[in-house]
Amino acid sequence: MNVLEAIRNRRSIRKYLSKPVEREKLEAILEAGRWAPSASNKQPWHFVVVTKEEKRKALADAHPYGRFMAESPVVIVVLGDSERHPKYYLADPHNAVMNMLLAAYAHDLGTCWMGVRDTDIEPKFRDLLNIPKSLRVICCISIGYHEVERDSTRRQLDEIVRWESY
Ligand SMILES: Cc1cc2nc3c(=O)[nH]c(=O)nc-3n(C[C@H](O)[C@H](O)[C@H](O)COP(=O)(O)O)c2cc1C
């Protein structure tokens, strides 16, 4: 798939089919996360893959804007590791997230990115998934097959781009 097509047409999906996601597709998505750019190539991230319904429901109950994790067959929780990079451990995991969203799209899967860090959801996720205190819970991604198609909007380029100087 053309990368520009994926960037333009990927949308946040919040309604999923119960059809399971193939292990190979999941591994391809995680592999895309692994190859994200990272400051000094420290790769300060960990991915917790949650497929068990009971655990997904617990995550969904803990996240007021992520109730659909109860439906999506897969949730990936993305962690930041300050020991690997004290300066970029909060930023770099987002690079991995974006790669994973695009890879999932290329495999006909829907995703939605949900923020977690610096909210009261973070300690709840930490408890539910036994995440050590040394790691931050950055965000999570729901993944699954879907039927609904969505569109979205963006600010126009002439509103956000300045050439040569502001
Ligand atoms: C940092 C971040 C946090 C987000 N948190 C949530 C969330 O908690 N729940 C949700 O449904 N969508 C969440 N989203 C998805 C955005 O709402 C979505 O990307 C935006 O509305 C644009 O829609 P699109 O992704 O379909 O283009 C989040 C996206 C980002 C980048």
The ligand as an SDF file (V2000), in Angstrom:
LIG
                    3D

 31 33  0  0  0  0  0  0  0  0999 V2000
   -2.9330   12.1080   21.7960 C   0  0  0  0  0  0  0  0  0  0  0  0
   -4.2760   11.6410   21.2860 C   0  0  0  0  0  0  0  0  0  0  0  0
   -5.2320   11.2440   22.1930 C   0  0  0  0  0  0  0  0  0  0  0  0
   -6.4640   10.7650   21.7380 C   0  0  0  0  0  0  0  0  0  0  0  0
   -7.3720   10.3100   22.6670 N   0  0  0  0  0  0  0  0  0  0  0  0
   -8.5410    9.7990   22.2330 C   0  0  0  0  0  0  0  0  0  0  0  0
   -9.4600    9.2160   23.1800 C   0  0  0  0  0  0  0  0  0  0  0  0
   -9.1980    9.1660   24.3840 O   0  0  0  0  0  0  0  0  0  0  0  0
  -10.6120    8.6890   22.7070 N   0  0  0  0  0  0  0  0  0  0  0  0
  -10.9200    8.7210   21.3630 C   0  0  0  0  0  0  0  0  0  0  0  0
  -11.9840    8.2210   21.0020 O   0  0  0  0  0  0  0  0  0  0  0  0
  -10.0700    9.2510   20.4440 N   0  0  0  0  0  0  0  0  0  0  0  0
   -8.9020    9.7910   20.8480 C   0  0  0  0  0  0  0  0  0  0  0  0
   -7.9970   10.2790   19.9300 N   0  0  0  0  0  0  0  0  0  0  0  0
   -8.3250   10.2750   18.4880 C   0  0  0  0  0  0  0  0  0  0  0  0
   -8.6690   11.6850   17.9710 C   0  0  0  0  0  0  0  0  0  0  0  0
   -9.9190   12.0670   18.4850 O   0  0  0  0  0  0  0  0  0  0  0  0
   -8.6740   11.6550   16.4210 C   0  0  0  0  0  0  0  0  0  0  0  0
   -7.3920   11.3310   15.9570 O   0  0  0  0  0  0  0  0  0  0  0  0
   -9.0840   13.0130   15.8310 C   0  0  0  0  0  0  0  0  0  0  0  0
  -10.4140   13.3140   16.1660 O   0  0  0  0  0  0  0  0  0  0  0  0
   -8.9630   13.0430   14.2970 C   0  0  0  0  0  0  0  0  0  0  0  0
   -9.7400   11.9970   13.7410 O   0  0  0  0  0  0  0  0  0  0  0  0
   -9.0850   10.9090   12.7600 P   0  0  0  0  0  0  0  0  0  0  0  0
   -8.0270   10.1760   13.5790 O   0  0  0  0  0  0  0  0  0  0  0  0
  -10.2180    9.9910   12.3970 O   0  0  0  0  0  0  0  0  0  0  0  0
   -8.5060   11.6110   11.5940 O   0  0  0  0  0  0  0  0  0  0  0  0
   -6.7560   10.7450   20.3590 C   0  0  0  0  0  0  0  0  0  0  0  0
   -5.7590   11.1270   19.4420 C   0  0  0  0  0  0  0  0  0  0  0  0
   -4.5370   11.5550   19.8970 C   0  0  0  0  0  0  0  0  0  0  0  0
   -3.4730   11.9430   18.8880 C   0  0  0  0  0  0  0  0  0  0  0  0
  1  2  1  0
  2  3  1  0
  2 30  2  0
  3  4  2  0
  4  5  1  0
  4 28  1  0
  5  6  2  0
  6  7  1  0
  6 13  1  0
  7  8  2  0
  7  9  1  0
  9 10  1  0
 10 11  2  0
 10 12  1  0
 12 13  2  0
 13 14  1  0
 14 15  1  0
 14 28  1  0
 15 16  1  0
 16 17  1  0
 16 18  1  0
 18 19  1  0
 18 20  1  0
 20 21  1  0
 20 22  1  0
 22 23  1  0
 23 24  1  0
 24 25  2  0
 24 26  1  0
 24 27  1  0
 28 29  2  0
 29 30  1  0
 30 31  1  0
M  END
$$$$
